[in-house]
Amino acid sequence: MLKNKNPIRVFINFICKPFTLVLKLKIVIENLLLKMLNYKFLGGIPMLKSIKVNLEAIEAMLYFWQAASEKENVAESFFYDVASMRGMKLAYNTDFNAESVRKVLSAIKNRELLSDATKAEKRFWNNNMWMMEDLEYTSSMAAPIKVLNLDPMIQLINERIPDIKNEELEVIFAPLHLEEYYVKDNTLIINFFRVKPSDFDDNTFIGEVKLEDYIMEKLMAMCK
């Protein structure tokens, strides 16, 4: 014999049933989205995860420009160390190599002119001498890149290039010679001597383009 159902309970179940279905559907969708997100982060879908800023060569050269301008002794081994740094090596070619770095920096330390130098070596010599003429301006060039935060670009690049192949990009600032920048695989090497602080505000430029916009533009082109 069937028990009589409580009419109030029946009414409450009738009213709440649609909400229960909506809640269950919400849970299903949330779980599905979570799985998709985890799948992406775990490598199922290519995505950019980090952008590294490398200032190794600039930090070393800030020391050298200060020391050389004050006629302090700089060991020859320092020049070999600089020449072996990643930001320098990636920009080497037939006209400018590790020996070029050593030769030019040694000449500057010893107050010597270059002889039998390539165009790139002469420009490297001129750029370094320019840095030593006004160390305060040199510091103003270095200041903005020391606090450069490229993390906000990660999401923007992932949104604009959903099938990106690189998980990590690297931006290196290095004291170079003729070219404004170089690209090698997933690395952007920017010529530090092209960094230009604004005379009017806190902005920093390369050419006529703001530094952050310049970097974003070059990284986007690298990833396509």
C-alpha positions as CSV (number, residue, x, y, z in Angstrom):
1,M,0.0,0.0,0.0
2,L,1.5,3.4,-1.1
3,K,2.1,6.0,1.5
4,N,0.5,9.3,1.1
5,K,3.0,11.9,-0.2
6,N,3.3,15.1,1.7
7,P,1.9,17.8,-0.6
8,I,4.2,20.4,0.8
9,R,7.3,18.3,0.0
10,V,6.0,17.5,-3.4
11,F,5.5,21.2,-4.1
12,I,9.0,22.1,-2.8
13,N,10.6,19.4,-5.0
14,F,8.7,20.6,-8.0
15,I,9.9,24.2,-7.5
16,C,13.5,23.3,-6.7
17,K,14.0,20.7,-9.5
18,P,15.0,23.2,-12.2
19,F,17.5,24.9,-9.9
20,T,19.0,21.5,-9.0
21,L,19.5,20.7,-12.7
22,V,21.1,24.1,-13.3
23,L,23.4,23.5,-10.4
24,K,24.4,20.1,-11.7
25,L,25.0,21.6,-15.2
26,K,27.1,24.4,-13.7
27,I,29.3,21.8,-11.9
28,V,29.7,19.8,-15.1
29,I,30.8,22.9,-17.0
30,E,33.2,24.0,-14.3
31,N,34.8,20.6,-14.3
32,L,35.1,20.5,-18.0
33,L,36.7,24.0,-18.1
34,L,39.1,23.0,-15.3
35,K,40.2,19.9,-17.2
36,M,40.8,22.0,-20.4
37,L,42.8,24.5,-18.4
38,N,44.9,21.9,-16.8
39,Y,45.4,20.2,-20.1
40,K,46.7,23.4,-21.6
41,F,49.0,24.2,-18.7
42,L,50.3,20.6,-18.6
43,G,51.4,20.9,-22.2
44,G,48.4,19.6,-24.1
45,I,48.0,22.9,-25.9
46,P,51.1,24.9,-26.8
47,M,51.3,28.2,-24.8
48,L,53.9,30.7,-23.7
49,K,54.7,30.4,-20.0
50,S,57.5,32.8,-19.4
51,I,59.5,35.7,-20.8
52,K,63.0,36.0,-19.3
53,V,65.0,39.3,-19.2
54,N,68.7,38.9,-19.3
55,L,70.9,41.8,-18.3
56,E,74.1,39.9,-17.6
57,A,76.3,41.7,-20.2
58,I,74.9,45.1,-19.2
59,E,75.6,44.6,-15.5
60,A,79.2,43.6,-16.4
61,M,79.7,46.6,-18.7
62,L,78.3,49.1,-16.2
63,Y,81.2,48.0,-14.0
64,F,83.7,48.3,-16.8
65,W,82.6,51.8,-17.9
66,Q,82.9,53.1,-14.4
67,A,86.2,51.4,-13.8
68,A,87.7,52.4,-17.1
69,S,86.6,56.0,-16.8
70,E,88.4,56.1,-13.4
71,K,91.5,54.4,-14.9
72,E,91.2,51.4,-12.6
73,N,92.9,48.2,-13.6
74,V,90.6,45.7,-15.2
75,A,91.9,42.1,-15.6
76,E,92.1,40.7,-19.1
77,S,90.1,37.7,-17.9
78,F,87.1,40.1,-17.5
79,F,87.1,40.7,-21.3
80,Y,87.0,37.0,-22.0
81,D,84.2,36.6,-19.5
82,V,82.2,39.3,-21.3
83,A,82.9,37.8,-24.7
84,S,81.6,34.4,-23.6
85,M,78.3,35.8,-22.3
86,R,75.2,34.6,-24.1
87,G,74.0,38.0,-25.2
88,M,77.3,38.7,-27.0
89,K,77.8,35.2,-28.5
90,L,74.4,35.2,-30.2
91,A,75.3,38.4,-32.1
92,Y,78.7,37.2,-33.4
93,N,79.3,37.0,-37.2
94,T,82.3,37.2,-39.5
95,D,83.0,40.8,-38.7
96,F,82.5,40.7,-34.9
97,N,83.4,37.9,-32.6
98,A,84.8,37.1,-29.2
99,E,88.3,38.3,-30.2
100,S,86.7,41.6,-31.3
101,V,85.2,42.1,-27.8
102,R,88.5,41.4,-26.1
103,K,90.5,43.6,-28.5
104,V,88.2,46.6,-28.2
105,L,87.8,46.5,-24.5
106,S,91.5,46.0,-24.0
107,A,92.2,49.0,-26.2
108,I,89.8,51.1,-24.2
109,K,91.4,50.1,-20.9
110,N,94.8,50.9,-22.2
111,R,93.7,54.2,-23.9
112,E,94.7,52.9,-27.3
113,L,93.2,53.5,-30.7
114,L,92.1,50.5,-32.8
115,S,94.1,49.4,-35.7
116,D,93.0,47.1,-38.5
117,A,89.5,47.0,-37.2
118,T,86.2,46.0,-39.0
119,K,83.3,48.5,-39.2
120,A,81.5,46.6,-36.4
121,E,84.5,46.7,-34.2
122,K,85.0,50.5,-34.7
123,R,81.3,51.1,-33.9
124,F,81.6,48.9,-30.7
125,W,84.7,51.0,-29.7
126,N,82.8,54.3,-30.3
127,N,79.7,53.1,-28.4
128,N,81.8,52.1,-25.4
129,M,83.7,55.4,-25.4
130,W,80.3,57.3,-25.6
131,M,79.1,55.4,-22.4
132,M,82.2,56.6,-20.5
133,E,81.7,60.2,-21.5
134,D,78.6,60.7,-19.4
135,L,78.1,58.0,-16.8
136,E,75.0,59.7,-15.4
137,Y,73.3,59.3,-18.8
138,T,74.5,55.7,-19.0
139,S,72.8,55.0,-15.7
140,S,69.6,56.6,-17.0
141,M,69.7,54.2,-20.0
142,A,70.1,51.2,-17.7
143,A,67.6,52.2,-15.1
144,P,64.4,51.3,-17.0
145,I,65.6,47.9,-18.2
146,K,66.6,46.9,-14.7
147,V,62.9,47.2,-13.6
148,L,61.4,45.9,-16.9
149,N,58.5,43.5,-16.3
150,L,57.4,41.6,-19.3
151,D,55.0,39.2,-17.5
152,P,51.8,41.1,-18.7
153,M,52.9,40.3,-22.3
154,I,52.5,36.5,-21.8
155,Q,48.7,36.5,-21.7
156,L,48.5,39.0,-24.6
157,I,50.8,36.9,-26.8
158,N,48.9,33.7,-25.9
159,E,45.6,35.4,-26.9
160,R,46.9,36.7,-30.2
161,I,48.9,33.6,-31.1
162,P,46.9,30.6,-29.8
163,D,49.1,28.0,-31.5
164,I,52.4,29.4,-30.3
165,K,55.3,26.9,-30.2
166,N,57.5,28.5,-27.6
167,E,57.0,28.0,-23.9
168,E,59.7,30.4,-23.0
169,L,61.1,33.6,-24.7
170,E,64.2,35.5,-23.7
171,V,65.0,39.2,-24.1
172,I,68.6,40.0,-23.8
173,F,70.1,43.5,-23.6
174,A,73.7,43.5,-24.8
175,P,76.3,46.2,-25.7
176,L,76.6,45.6,-29.4
177,H,77.6,47.5,-32.6
178,L,75.8,48.1,-35.9
179,E,72.3,46.4,-35.7
180,E,69.4,47.5,-33.5
181,Y,68.5,44.0,-32.6
182,Y,69.0,40.3,-33.5
183,V,66.7,37.3,-33.3
184,K,68.1,33.8,-32.7
185,D,65.5,31.1,-32.2
186,N,63.4,32.1,-29.1
187,T,65.7,34.9,-28.1
188,L,65.5,38.6,-28.9
189,I,68.8,40.4,-28.5
190,I,68.5,44.2,-28.2
191,N,71.4,46.6,-28.7
192,F,71.7,48.4,-25.4
193,F,73.2,51.4,-27.1
194,R,69.9,52.1,-28.9
195,V,68.0,52.5,-25.6
196,K,66.9,56.2,-25.4
197,P,65.4,57.7,-22.2
198,S,63.0,60.5,-22.8
199,D,64.1,64.1,-22.1
200,F,60.5,65.0,-21.0
201,D,59.0,62.1,-19.0
202,D,59.7,58.6,-17.7
203,N,59.2,56.9,-21.0
204,T,62.0,55.0,-22.7
205,F,62.4,54.5,-26.4
206,I,64.2,52.5,-29.1
207,G,64.1,54.8,-32.1
208,E,60.6,56.4,-32.0
209,V,58.9,53.5,-30.3
210,K,58.3,53.0,-26.6
211,L,60.5,50.3,-25.2
212,E,57.6,48.0,-24.1
213,D,55.8,48.4,-27.4
214,Y,59.1,47.7,-29.3
215,I,59.7,44.5,-27.4
216,M,56.1,43.3,-27.8
217,E,56.2,44.0,-31.6
218,K,59.4,42.0,-32.0
219,L,58.2,39.1,-29.8
220,M,55.0,38.8,-31.7
221,A,56.9,38.7,-35.0
222,M,59.2,36.0,-33.5
223,C,56.3,33.8,-32.5
224,K,54.3,33.8,-35.7
